[in-house]
Amino acid sequence: MTSPQSDPAPQPPQPPQGHVHGHTHSHGPAAPVSKHLRKVIAAVVIPFATAVVVGLIAFWPGGAPDHERTGVGFDRQTQGGKVVQVVKVDCADVNAAQVPPTGDTSTPSGREAVNEQEGECAKATVEVTSGDDKGRKFVEVVQPDAPRQLREGQGVVVAYAPDAPRDLQYSVTDVNRKIPMTLLAAIFALAVIAVGRLRGVMALVALAVSFAVLTLFILPAILQGSNPLVVAVIGASAIMLAALYMCHGVTARTSVAVVGTLISLLLIGLLGSLFIGWADLSGNTDDNTGLIHGLYPDIDMSGLLLAGVIIGSLGVLDDVTVTQTSAVWELHQADPQMGWRGLYRAGIRIGRDHIASVVNTLVLAYAGAALPLLLLFSIAQSSVGTVANSELVAEEIVRTLVGSIGLVASVPVTTVLAALVVSADRPGASTSSSTAAAPARTGRGRRRKA
């Protein structure tokens, strides 16, 4: 009689076990939550998402405003071109109009003057391959010490100056990098899909949405004179909602990560606004920002700097909040009897390791971007205090430290939110399904928890 009674006993718990296991691996490591808790989370997330949609509609620019081209920097008219012939010539023949060198090579200008008279230059014939002047050819002289040398058959970008004399209307400004850049992007997409599979596909879709929001909403809205901070907050929120829910599913766990990311973004916005104003950072520190200010003088450049801080921090914030929320959910599934304090303490221990690596990553990313600038200060043998006080470096310091503070704060904020949510759901989960707790009373259920 023992065998007939023991065989059917484990049968009822098996379907719930299979269901929980399938849910965990198909939709991420998060157990379903009670209907009451879903309503509470929806009461927070839905109004926020609605406000983001209303903001997108209210500030939608409808395209960048037109302006008269200045012919300076990125504001030049450009066309495609191709180098059809390169001939080596004596620099003295093509630089006849230059002032003869003094022979002093101790200075950079002196060495350049000597090279222009005594070196071997490249005389390149370039053909315009697009636009109204397609097929037109012009000559480009490349000095021997030029950082970019041209070769026959090379694709180039040419600038057009309509007001210049005909022989000087076209000049080479850059090389055409479309093929290697496109190939690299394809390799990246294939690698993401090969490893991430469906999640990788959704990540690429979310990336496309992020670029769409950036190019169709954030940039044109700022150019039309909207407040850069407001536009950045709305755009970053839209990117956050799309990226998190597309990549991780519409679940309570993802919603907790959304709320944690939002709180951290608000902190970054407040700190950034305070210290950018206190440090008198204008946001107009180089040729590009100067050109933007010249073309659109109504743009708040310090607000544009703050907007860049918020958008730049968003990607790393998503990673931190999702990781912390997932860690707390996994801890709860491993020990459903653990209270929110225990979940928080265990989750924050994981978060400390995450903080150390993420902050270091952020600082090195900004330092790498500013490496040429740091080299210039090193060459000038400037003191650390002098370097840090200059506006160019101070902007990067404020950007790095404000973003890092937001990242550090996101760990305890998201961890405590996740711990409170998942622990509060325990009574509802046990009453919503009488069979869900059954496996815990069997040997098989205990082995699954271990």
MARLO-426910 format. One record per residue (C-alpha): residue number from 1; residue in three letters; x, y, z. Coordinates in nm, 3 decimals, padded with zeros to 5 digits. Each point is the difference from the previous one (the first is absolute). Example, Ala and Ser with C-alpha at 12.3 -4.5 7.8 and 13.67 -1.06 7.14 Angstrom:
REM residues 2
- resi, resn, east, north, up
- 1, ALA, 01.230, -00.450, 00.780
- 2, SER, 00.137, 00.344, -00.066
END
This chain:
REM residues 450
- resi, resn, east, north, up
- 1, MET, 00.000, 00.000, 00.000
- 2, THR, 00.296, 00.226, 00.054
- 3, SER, 00.103, 00.007, -00.364
- 4, PRO, -00.345, 00.082, -00.146
- 5, GLN, -00.038, 00.288, 00.249
- 6, SER, 00.348, 00.142, -00.051
- 7, ASP, -00.014, -00.001, -00.382
- 8, PRO, -00.292, 00.238, -00.051
- 9, ALA, 00.110, 00.236, 00.278
- 10, PRO, 00.271, 00.180, -00.196
- 11, GLN, -00.216, 00.031, -00.313
- 12, PRO, -00.200, 00.315, 00.089
- 13, PRO, 00.309, 00.212, 00.073
- 14, GLN, 00.170, -00.091, -00.328
- 15, PRO, -00.197, 00.230, -00.233
- 16, PRO, 00.060, 00.306, 00.220
- 17, GLN, 00.371, -00.088, 00.020
- 18, GLY, 00.024, -00.032, -00.376
- 19, HIS, -00.188, 00.325, -00.042
- 20, VAL, 00.227, 00.193, 00.236
- 21, HIS, 00.311, -00.144, -00.159
- 22, GLY, -00.124, 00.088, -00.349
- 23, HIS, -00.087, 00.352, 00.103
- 24, THR, 00.340, 00.054, 00.157
- 25, HIS, 00.199, -00.090, -00.309
- 26, SER, -00.235, 00.127, -00.268
- 27, HIS, -00.070, 00.345, 00.137
- 28, GLY, 00.288, 00.065, 00.238
- 29, PRO, 00.070, -00.109, 00.359
- 30, ALA, -00.309, 00.156, 00.156
- 31, ALA, -00.291, -00.182, 00.157
- 32, PRO, -00.352, 00.134, -00.068
- 33, VAL, -00.131, 00.246, 00.255
- 34, SER, -00.345, 00.046, 00.144
- 35, LYS, -00.272, 00.196, -00.172
- 36, HIS, -00.008, 00.255, 00.282
- 37, LEU, 00.372, 00.075, -00.032
- 38, ARG, -00.029, 00.029, -00.377
- 39, LYS, -00.269, 00.262, 00.052
- 40, VAL, 00.223, 00.195, 00.240
- 41, ILE, 00.293, -00.001, -00.244
- 42, ALA, -00.230, 00.094, -00.290
- 43, ALA, -00.131, 00.293, 00.205
- 44, VAL, 00.356, 00.136, 00.006
- 45, VAL, 00.129, -00.093, -00.346
- 46, ILE, -00.307, 00.075, -00.213
- 47, PRO, -00.032, 00.369, 00.107
- 48, PHE, 00.375, 00.041, -00.058
- 49, ALA, -00.020, -00.156, -00.347
- 50, THR, -00.305, 00.214, -00.079
- 51, ALA, 00.189, 00.314, 00.104
- 52, VAL, 00.289, -00.099, -00.229
- 53, VAL, -00.235, -00.046, -00.296
- 54, VAL, -00.165, 00.336, 00.070
- 55, GLY, 00.344, 00.162, 00.020
- 56, LEU, 00.103, -00.153, -00.332
- 57, ILE, -00.314, 00.135, -00.164
- 58, ALA, 00.030, 00.344, 00.159
- 59, PHE, 00.367, 00.050, -00.088
- 60, TRP, 00.008, -00.188, -00.330
- 61, PRO, 00.207, 00.223, -00.232
- 62, GLY, -00.103, -00.119, -00.345
- 63, GLY, 00.354, 00.026, -00.136
- 64, ALA, 00.305, 00.219, 00.049
- 65, PRO, -00.036, 00.369, -00.089
- 66, ASP, 00.161, 00.125, -00.322
- 67, HIS, 00.296, 00.234, 00.004
- 68, GLU, 00.240, 00.156, -00.248
- 69, ARG, 00.320, -00.199, -00.020
- 70, THR, 00.311, 00.173, 00.130
- 71, GLY, 00.253, -00.220, -00.180
- 72, VAL, 00.185, -00.056, 00.328
- 73, GLY, 00.077, -00.337, 00.158
- 74, PHE, -00.289, -00.249, -00.022
- 75, ASP, -00.222, 00.270, -00.149
- 76, ARG, 00.154, -00.031, -00.347
- 77, GLN, -00.166, -00.142, -00.309
- 78, THR, 00.157, -00.337, -00.074
- 79, GLN, -00.008, -00.252, -00.284
- 80, GLY, 00.157, -00.336, -00.074
- 81, GLY, 00.328, -00.024, -00.187
- 82, LYS, 00.261, -00.246, -00.121
- 83, VAL, 00.375, 00.033, -00.045
- 84, VAL, 00.071, -00.092, -00.363
- 85, GLN, 00.373, 00.079, -00.016
- 86, VAL, 00.288, 00.075, 00.239
- 87, VAL, 00.331, 00.137, -00.127
- 88, LYS, 00.308, 00.073, 00.212
- 89, VAL, 00.141, 00.348, -00.063
- 90, ASP, 00.264, 00.227, 00.147
- 91, CYS, -00.156, 00.211, 00.276
- 92, ALA, 00.194, 00.306, -00.121
- 93, ASP, -00.194, -00.013, -00.329
- 94, VAL, -00.349, -00.009, 00.156
- 95, ASN, 00.082, 00.230, 00.294
- 96, ALA, 00.157, 00.276, -00.207
- 97, ALA, -00.208, 00.268, 00.166
- 98, GLN, 00.120, -00.093, 00.348
- 99, VAL, 00.253, 00.216, 00.184
- 100, PRO, 00.347, -00.163, -00.027
- 101, PRO, 00.102, -00.168, 00.325
- 102, THR, 00.259, 00.151, 00.229
- 103, GLY, 00.161, -00.339, 00.055
- 104, ASP, -00.086, -00.003, 00.371
- 105, THR, -00.152, -00.344, 00.074
- 106, SER, -00.011, 00.038, 00.379
- 107, THR, -00.367, 00.101, -00.010
- 108, PRO, -00.301, -00.183, -00.150
- 109, SER, -00.069, 00.288, -00.239
- 110, GLY, 00.361, -00.004, -00.115
- 111, ARG, 00.000, -00.373, -00.065
- 112, GLU, -00.329, 00.033, -00.190
- 113, ALA, 00.140, 00.279, -00.217
- 114, VAL, 00.309, -00.206, -00.085
- 115, ASN, -00.214, -00.303, -00.092
- 116, GLU, -00.218, 00.216, -00.223
- 117, GLN, 00.305, 00.110, -00.198
- 118, GLU, 00.231, -00.304, 00.005
- 119, GLY, -00.229, -00.301, 00.045
- 120, GLU, -00.193, -00.210, -00.250
- 121, CYS, -00.372, 00.083, -00.022
- 122, ALA, -00.289, -00.196, -00.147
- 123, LYS, -00.205, 00.158, -00.277
- 124, ALA, -00.338, -00.178, 00.001
- 125, THR, -00.268, 00.030, -00.268
- 126, VAL, -00.344, -00.042, 00.158
- 127, GLU, -00.328, -00.058, -00.182
- 128, VAL, -00.334, 00.110, 00.150
- 129, THR, -00.236, -00.301, 00.003
- 130, SER, -00.326, 00.157, 00.121
- 131, GLY, -00.200, 00.321, -00.024
- 132, ASP, -00.048, 00.243, -00.286
- 133, ASP, 00.372, 00.002, -00.085
- 134, LYS, 00.030, -00.378, -00.029
- 135, GLY, 00.297, -00.084, -00.224
- 136, ARG, 00.183, 00.326, 00.066
- 137, LYS, 00.368, -00.037, 00.092
- 138, PHE, 00.230, 00.215, 00.211
- 139, VAL, 00.356, -00.022, 00.135
- 140, GLU, 00.086, -00.044, 00.369
- 141, VAL, 00.361, 00.047, 00.117
- 142, VAL, 00.092, -00.207, 00.306
- 143, GLN, 00.302, 00.114, 00.201
- 144, PRO, 00.251, -00.267, 00.112
- 145, ASP, -00.074, 00.056, 00.370
- 146, ALA, -00.380, -00.001, -00.041
- 147, PRO, -00.172, -00.243, 00.240
- 148, ARG, -00.206, -00.149, -00.284
- 149, GLN, 00.160, -00.111, -00.325
- 150, LEU, -00.212, -00.078, -00.307
- 151, ARG, 00.031, -00.308, -00.222
- 152, GLU, -00.138, -00.082, -00.342
- 153, GLY, -00.353, -00.147, 00.002
- 154, GLN, -00.074, 00.127, 00.350
- 155, GLY, -00.349, 00.133, 00.078
- 156, VAL, -00.001, 00.345, 00.154
- 157, VAL, -00.237, 00.270, 00.126
- 158, VAL, 00.035, 00.336, -00.174
- 159, ALA, -00.121, 00.338, 00.121
- 160, TYR, -00.162, 00.249, -00.237
- 161, ALA, 00.043, 00.376, 00.041
- 162, PRO, -00.227, 00.169, -00.259
- 163, ASP, 00.139, 00.351, 00.065
- 164, ALA, 00.364, -00.098, -00.061
- 165, PRO, 00.177, 00.024, -00.340
- 166, ARG, -00.086, -00.293, -00.224
- 167, ASP, 00.338, -00.172, 00.039
- 168, LEU, -00.027, 00.019, 00.380
- 169, GLN, -00.367, -00.091, 00.046
- 170, TYR, 00.070, -00.364, 00.086
- 171, SER, 00.241, -00.141, 00.258
- 172, VAL, 00.045, -00.335, 00.173
- 173, THR, -00.114, 00.007, 00.362
- 174, ASP, -00.010, -00.367, 00.100
- 175, VAL, 00.010, -00.357, -00.126
- 176, ASN, -00.308, -00.214, -00.068
- 177, ARG, -00.030, -00.262, 00.276
- 178, LYS, -00.347, -00.136, -00.081
- 179, ILE, 00.112, -00.351, -00.099
- 180, PRO, 00.213, -00.085, 00.308
- 181, MET, -00.251, 00.165, 00.235
- 182, THR, -00.290, -00.191, -00.155
- 183, LEU, 00.193, -00.328, 00.018
- 184, LEU, 00.088, 00.058, 00.365
- 185, ALA, -00.365, 00.074, 00.081
- 186, ALA, -00.105, -00.322, -00.174
- 187, ILE, 00.255, -00.202, 00.199
- 188, PHE, -00.127, 00.159, 00.321
- 189, ALA, -00.362, -00.083, -00.085
- 190, LEU, 00.087, -00.361, -00.088
- 191, ALA, 00.197, -00.044, 00.324
- 192, VAL, -00.288, 00.138, 00.209
- 193, ILE, -00.255, -00.226, -00.172
- 194, ALA, 00.224, -00.308, 00.013
- 195, VAL, 00.053, 00.029, 00.374
- 196, GLY, -00.322, 00.169, 00.110
- 197, ARG, -00.239, -00.169, -00.246
- 198, LEU, -00.348, 00.150, 00.047
- 199, ARG, 00.124, 00.228, 00.276
- 200, GLY, 00.275, 00.116, -00.234
- 201, VAL, -00.252, 00.079, -00.273
- 202, MET, -00.210, 00.201, 00.245
- 203, ALA, 00.312, 00.180, 00.122
- 204, LEU, 00.078, 00.108, -00.357
- 205, VAL, -00.360, 00.116, -00.046
- 206, ALA, 00.027, 00.199, 00.323
- 207, LEU, 00.327, 00.150, -00.125
- 208, ALA, -00.172, 00.110, -00.321
- 209, VAL, -00.280, 00.157, 00.205
- 210, SER, 00.257, 00.185, 00.212
- 211, PHE, 00.169, 00.148, -00.308
- 212, ALA, -00.341, 00.092, -00.142
- 213, VAL, -00.097, 00.189, 00.316
- 214, LEU, 00.339, 00.172, 00.005
- 215, THR, 00.001, 00.108, -00.366
- 216, LEU, -00.372, 00.064, -00.055
- 217, PHE, -00.092, 00.155, 00.335
- 218, ILE, 00.283, 00.106, 00.231
- 219, LEU, 00.236, 00.171, -00.247
- 220, PRO, -00.263, 00.183, -00.213
- 221, ALA, -00.194, 00.110, 00.310
- 222, ILE, 00.315, 00.154, 00.151
- 223, LEU, 00.081, 00.174, -00.330
- 224, GLN, -00.349, 00.149, -00.008
- 225, GLY, 00.062, 00.167, 00.335
- 226, SER, -00.170, -00.236, 00.245
- 227, ASN, 00.155, -00.031, 00.346
- 228, PRO, 00.282, -00.256, -00.040
- 229, LEU, -00.050, -00.140, 00.351
- 230, VAL, -00.374, -00.061, -00.046
- 231, VAL, 00.056, -00.150, -00.344
- 232, ALA, 00.279, -00.225, 00.131
- 233, VAL, -00.214, -00.125, 00.291
- 234, ILE, -00.293, -00.080, -00.229
- 235, GLY, 00.219, -00.163, -00.264
- 236, ALA, 00.206, -00.197, 00.253
- 237, SER, -00.319, -00.123, 00.166
- 238, ALA, -00.139, -00.115, -00.334
- 239, ILE, 00.326, -00.181, -00.080
- 240, MET, 00.002, -00.160, 00.345
- 241, LEU, -00.357, -00.130, -00.028
- 242, ALA, 00.054, -00.138, -00.349
- 243, ALA, 00.338, -00.159, 00.074
- 244, LEU, -00.088, -00.162, 00.331
- 245, TYR, -00.340, -00.139, -00.094
- 246, MET, 00.114, -00.117, -00.345
- 247, CYS, 00.309, -00.177, 00.133
- 248, HIS, -00.134, -00.136, 00.329
- 249, GLY, -00.373, -00.035, -00.049
- 250, VAL, -00.302, 00.173, 00.154
- 251, THR, 00.042, -00.141, 00.352
- 252, ALA, -00.007, 00.128, 00.356
- 253, ARG, 00.376, -00.047, 00.020
- 254, THR, 00.056, 00.224, -00.304
- 255, SER, -00.238, 00.258, 00.143
- 256, VAL, 00.203, 00.015, 00.322
- 257, ALA, 00.313, 00.060, -00.210
- 258, VAL, -00.184, 00.279, -00.186
- 259, VAL, -00.093, 00.174, 00.328
- 260, GLY, 00.356, -00.038, 00.134
- 261, THR, 00.145, 00.143, -00.322
- 262, LEU, -00.244, 00.293, 00.008
- 263, ILE, 00.092, 00.091, 00.359
- 264, SER, 00.372, -00.013, -00.086
- 265, LEU, -00.052, 00.217, -00.311
- 266, LEU, -00.181, 00.259, 00.209
- 267, LEU, 00.292, 00.004, 00.246
- 268, ILE, 00.248, 00.042, -00.288
- 269, GLY, -00.210, 00.286, -00.141
- 270, LEU, -00.014, 00.182, 00.335
- 271, LEU, 00.372, -00.041, 00.076
- 272, GLY, 00.098, 00.088, -00.355
- 273, SER, -00.211, 00.315, 00.000
- 274, LEU, 00.142, 00.106, 00.337
- 275, PHE, 00.369, -00.051, -00.076
- 276, ILE, -00.004, 00.114, -00.363
- 277, GLY, -00.149, 00.330, 00.119
- 278, TRP, 00.225, 00.023, 00.308
- 279, ALA, 00.316, -00.066, -00.202
- 280, ASP, -00.107, 00.250, -00.270
- 281, LEU, 00.035, -00.254, -00.280
- 282, SER, -00.120, 00.161, -00.322
- 283, GLY, -00.004, -00.313, -00.215
- 284, ASN, 00.167, 00.201, -00.280
- 285, THR, 00.358, -00.123, 00.010
- 286, ASP, 00.108, -00.109, -00.348
- 287, ASP, -00.048, 00.072, -00.369
- 288, ASN, -00.305, -00.225, -00.033
- 289, THR, -00.194, 00.151, 00.291
- 290, GLY, 00.108, 00.345, -00.116
- 291, LEU, -00.140, -00.070, -00.346
- 292, ILE, -00.328, -00.126, 00.149
- 293, HIS, -00.030, 00.313, 00.211
- 294, GLY, 00.078, 00.217, -00.302
- 295, LEU, -00.265, -00.168, -00.216
- 296, TYR, -00.264, -00.024, 00.275
- 297, PRO, 00.073, 00.269, 00.261
- 298, ASP, -00.322, -00.074, 00.189
- 299, ILE, 00.118, -00.347, 00.106
- 300, ASP, 00.084, -00.026, 00.371
- 301, MET, 00.350, -00.146, -00.023
- 302, SER, 00.029, -00.081, 00.371
- 303, GLY, -00.336, -00.175, -00.025
- 304, LEU, 00.136, -00.192, -00.298
- 305, LEU, 00.294, -00.110, 00.215
- 306, LEU, -00.239, -00.122, 00.270
- 307, ALA, -00.208, -00.184, -00.260
- 308, GLY, 00.314, -00.180, -00.114
- 309, VAL, 00.075, -00.106, 00.357
- 310, ILE, -00.347, -00.153, 00.038
- 311, ILE, 00.000, -00.182, -00.333
- 312, GLY, 00.358, -00.120, 00.046
- 313, SER, -00.083, -00.155, 00.338
- 314, LEU, -00.316, -00.176, -00.114
- 315, GLY, 00.161, -00.301, -00.168
- 316, VAL, 00.208, -00.099, 00.302
- 317, LEU, -00.292, 00.068, 00.235
- 318, ASP, -00.216, -00.251, -00.187
- 319, ASP, 00.264, -00.266, 00.046
- 320, VAL, 00.038, 00.065, 00.374
- 321, THR, -00.370, 00.011, 00.084
- 322, VAL, -00.090, -00.310, -00.202
- 323, THR, 00.288, -00.196, 00.153
- 324, GLN, -00.092, 00.096, 00.356
- 325, THR, -00.367, -00.076, -00.050
- 326, SER, 00.080, -00.339, -00.152
- 327, ALA, 00.233, -00.081, 00.290
- 328, VAL, -00.269, 00.074, 00.259
- 329, TRP, -00.257, -00.204, -00.192
- 330, GLU, 00.237, -00.296, -00.017
- 331, LEU, 00.076, 00.025, 00.372
- 332, HIS, -00.370, -00.005, 00.077
- 333, GLN, -00.057, -00.305, -00.217
- 334, ALA, 00.290, -00.177, 00.171
- 335, ASP, -00.142, 00.078, 00.346
- 336, PRO, -00.366, 00.115, -00.007
- 337, GLN, -00.001, 00.036, 00.380
- 338, MET, 00.266, 00.275, -00.005
- 339, GLY, -00.138, 00.339, 00.107
- 340, TRP, 00.064, 00.325, -00.177
- 341, ARG, 00.287, 00.094, 00.232
- 342, GLY, 00.179, -00.327, -00.072
- 343, LEU, -00.062, 00.043, -00.372
- 344, TYR, 00.135, 00.353, 00.014
- 345, ARG, 00.316, -00.099, 00.188
- 346, ALA, 00.072, -00.285, -00.240
- 347, GLY, -00.080, 00.211, -00.306
- 348, ILE, 00.213, 00.293, 00.112
- 349, ARG, 00.301, -00.231, 00.042
- 350, ILE, -00.037, -00.088, -00.368
- 351, GLY, -00.048, 00.367, -00.084
- 352, ARG, 00.326, 00.108, 00.164
- 353, ASP, 00.199, -00.204, -00.251
- 354, HIS, -00.212, 00.146, -00.279
- 355, ILE, 00.061, 00.355, 00.122
- 356, ALA, 00.378, -00.041, -00.004
- 357, SER, 00.011, -00.130, -00.357
- 358, VAL, -00.261, 00.236, -00.146
- 359, VAL, 00.146, 00.320, 00.148
- 360, ASN, 00.347, -00.095, -00.124
- 361, THR, -00.146, -00.070, -00.344
- 362, LEU, -00.174, 00.339, -00.013
- 363, VAL, 00.309, 00.193, 00.110
- 364, LEU, 00.224, -00.178, -00.249
- 365, ALA, -00.252, 00.056, -00.279
- 366, TYR, 00.002, 00.376, 00.056
- 367, ALA, 00.380, 00.004, 00.047
- 368, GLY, 00.047, -00.188, -00.326
- 369, ALA, -00.221, 00.248, -00.186
- 370, ALA, 00.200, 00.292, 00.142
- 371, LEU, 00.344, -00.162, -00.045
- 372, PRO, 00.129, 00.245, -00.266
- 373, LEU, -00.098, 00.289, 00.225
- 374, LEU, 00.175, -00.156, 00.299
- 375, LEU, 00.311, -00.050, -00.215
- 376, LEU, 00.004, 00.370, -00.083
- 377, PHE, -00.005, 00.090, 00.368
- 378, SER, 00.275, -00.254, 00.066
- 379, ILE, 00.215, 00.155, -00.273
- 380, ALA, -00.055, 00.343, 00.154
- 381, GLN, 00.107, -00.145, 00.339
- 382, SER, -00.304, 00.150, 00.168
- 383, SER, -00.072, -00.086, 00.362
- 384, VAL, -00.294, -00.222, 00.090
- 385, GLY, -00.182, 00.295, 00.153
- 386, THR, 00.044, 00.210, -00.313
- 387, VAL, -00.120, -00.280, -00.224
- 388, ALA, -00.305, -00.075, 00.217
- 389, ASN, -00.093, 00.368, 00.017
- 390, SER, -00.009, 00.049, -00.378
- 391, GLU, -00.353, -00.009, -00.137
- 392, LEU, 00.075, -00.272, -00.255
- 393, VAL, 00.112, -00.244, 00.270
- 394, ALA, -00.242, 00.127, 00.264
- 395, GLU, -00.289, -00.091, -00.229
- 396, GLU, 00.125, -00.359, -00.024
- 397, ILE, 00.059, -00.017, 00.375
- 398, VAL, -00.352, 00.122, 00.079
- 399, ARG, -00.144, -00.231, -00.266
- 400, THR, 00.189, -00.300, 00.141
- 401, LEU, -00.062, 00.065, 00.369
- 402, VAL, -00.369, 00.089, -00.034
- 403, GLY, -00.062, -00.308, -00.211
- 404, SER, 00.197, -00.217, 00.242
- 405, ILE, -00.197, 00.130, 00.299
- 406, GLY, -00.321, -00.091, -00.181
- 407, LEU, 00.135, -00.346, -00.075
- 408, VAL, 00.108, -00.057, 00.360
- 409, ALA, -00.338, 00.117, 00.129
- 410, SER, -00.187, -00.224, -00.243
- 411, VAL, 00.133, -00.314, 00.170
- 412, PRO, -00.154, 00.049, 00.348
- 413, VAL, -00.309, 00.169, -00.144
- 414, THR, -00.079, -00.281, -00.244
- 415, THR, 00.098, -00.271, 00.248
- 416, VAL, -00.230, 00.127, 00.274
- 417, LEU, -00.286, 00.047, -00.249
- 418, ALA, 00.041, -00.353, -00.132
- 419, ALA, 00.028, -00.146, 00.352
- 420, LEU, -00.315, 00.180, 00.117
- 421, VAL, -00.198, -00.099, -00.308
- 422, VAL, 00.097, -00.367, -00.015
- 423, SER, -00.035, -00.054, 00.377
- 424, ALA, -00.337, 00.176, 00.009
- 425, ASP, -00.122, -00.230, -00.275
- 426, ARG, 00.060, -00.320, 00.202
- 427, PRO, -00.337, -00.017, 00.181
- 428, GLY, -00.191, 00.077, -00.320
- 429, ALA, 00.191, -00.262, -00.195
- 430, SER, -00.078, -00.271, 00.256
- 431, THR, -00.371, 00.075, 00.003
- 432, SER, -00.035, 00.037, -00.374
- 433, SER, 00.095, -00.362, -00.071
- 434, SER, -00.053, -00.285, 00.244
- 435, THR, 00.229, -00.229, -00.195
- 436, ALA, 00.295, 00.238, -00.035
- 437, ALA, 00.115, -00.071, 00.358
- 438, ALA, -00.051, -00.374, -00.025
- 439, PRO, 00.343, -00.084, -00.145
- 440, ALA, 00.168, 00.160, 00.303
- 441, ARG, -00.140, -00.282, 00.223
- 442, THR, 00.151, -00.278, -00.215
- 443, GLY, 00.353, -00.126, -00.025
- 444, ARG, 00.008, 00.093, -00.368
- 445, GLY, -00.100, 00.360, 00.078
- 446, ARG, 00.277, 00.031, 00.260
- 447, ARG, 00.256, -00.133, -00.244
- 448, ARG, -00.115, 00.256, -00.261
- 449, LYS, 00.051, 00.285, 00.250
- 450, ALA, 00.343, -00.125, 00.095
END
